[in-house]
């Protein structure tokens, strides 16, 4: 919600600056069809046709303001690209997906338990089975088991970790090392 207010303030400031710029040009730089050009000795009046032109820079500014407002309202949920790029980069460096999942969980600050080639967070567990990631969730009496991608495994473990367990602080992370 704070980002929405911040972007609305930004929008008001930009619109105010645009209006002030046009008012300044109309009031001080144009007189009866002449452009007023300041010089070291005073002013020169030059007959130049003066028109306000709404060019590409203004349209680009309006487009960027609309994107800023959309990002503030939706909290930029449509920009999940950075997380996917980070996961794929780490996965490219590590051939074992569990190492990638563990690194992401550590960087996000979610507690996990590492067991025999598996990672557990709350009631969700990810393990390697025939070279594929398998997510096992226990909900009371039922057990759900499905094959998932590395992004889905990370999302599910982070979601479960944020619901069920406290988040690691940087101090507790350094205490372990």
N, C-alpha and C positions, 0 to 999 in steps of 0.2 A: 504494500500500500504506500510505503514511503517513496518508492521509485515512481509511482503514479503522480504523487504530488510534486516530486522533483521535476518530472518531465513536463507537467503542466506549468510550473514556474518557468522552466526553460522556454516553453512555447510562448508564454506571455512576454518574456524578455525579448525574444527574437522579433515578435510582432511589434513591440514597442520600439525597438531599434530600427526596424524597417520604416515605420511611420515617421519616426524622428528624422531619419535620413531624407526621406522625400520632402518633409516639411522644411528642413534646412535648405535643401536645394531650391525649392520653390521660393523661399523667403529671401535668402541671402545671395543666391548665385544667379538669379534671373531677374531682370528689370526691364519691362516693356519690350520684351523680345530680344534683349541683349544679354549675353552672358557676362557676368562680372568676374574678372580675373584679377586676383590680388597680385600686386607687384611690390618691390621694396619701397617705392616712392608713393604708393597709393593704389588706385585701381584702374584697370583698363576695361572699357566696354567694347565687346566684340559682338558683331551681329552673326550669331550662329543659331540655326534653328535648334530649339531645345525640345526634346520629347523624352518622356519617361518610357524606357524600354524594359519590358518584362522578358528578360532573356533566360538562357539556360541556367546560369548560376542561381537565379531565384527559384526556378522550378526544381533544381536539384536540392536546394535548401528545403523547399516544401516537402519533397519526397523523403528526405532524411528526417525531417520533423515528424512526418507520419510514421516512419519506421520506429523512431524513438518512442512515440506514444504507444504504438502497438506492442513494442517490447515491454514497456512499463505496465500496460494493462494485462498482458498475457504472461508476464514475468519471464519472457523470452523462452517459453517452453518449446517453441518451434525451432530453437537453435540447439538441438541435442547433438549437433555435429562434433563439438569439441570433445565430449565424453567418448564418442565412438572412435574418433581419431586417436585419443589417448589410449584406449583399450587396444585398438589394432596395432598401434606402435609398440606397446609393451608386449603384445602377443607375438609380434614379429621378432622381438628380441628373445623371447622365451618360447621354446617349443612346447613346454608343458603349460596347458591352460590354467592349472591350479596355481602355479607360481604367479601368473598374471592376476588371477582373481585375488590371491593373497596380497599382492602389492597394492592393488586398487583398494581393497578393504582397509589396509594399513594407512594408505594416504587419505582416505575419507575419514578414518577414525572410528571404525566399527570393530567391536570385540569379536573375535572368532576363535574357535577351538580347532586345532589341527590334529586329526586322527589319522589312522592308516590310509594314506593317500586320499583324504577327504577333508573338507572344511565344513564346520558346523557353525551356524549362527542361529541361536534360539531353536525353533522347531524346523528349520530348513537346513538341509545338508547337500553339498555338491561333491560328487566323486567321479573318478574316471572309470569308465566301463568300456572296454574294447576300444580305447582311443577316443571316446566321446564323453562329453559332460552329461551327467545325469543328475537331476534335481529331485531330491526326496523331501517331501513335506509331510509332517504328521499333524493332523488336526484332530485331537481327541482320540477317537478310535480308528479313524480312517487314515490310510497312508497313500499319498499321491506320489507316483514315480513317473517322470517324463524326461525325455532327452531335450536339452536346451542348448542354445548358442551361448557363447561366452558373455555377450552383452546381457542376455536375459538372466543368466546365472548371477552376474554382478548386481543387476537391478533387484532381483528377488532377495539376495542376501543383504543388500543395503537396506531395502524396505523392511525386512524382518528385523535387522539389527537396530534400526531407528525406532521401531515399535517396541521391541522387547528389552533391549539392553541399554545400559548407559553408554555414552560416547566417550572414547578415549580422549584424554587431553594430551597435549604435547609432552607435558612433564611425565605422565605415566608411561608414555611411549619410550622416553629416554631412560626411565628407570629400568626397563627390561633389558636394555643393551649393556 
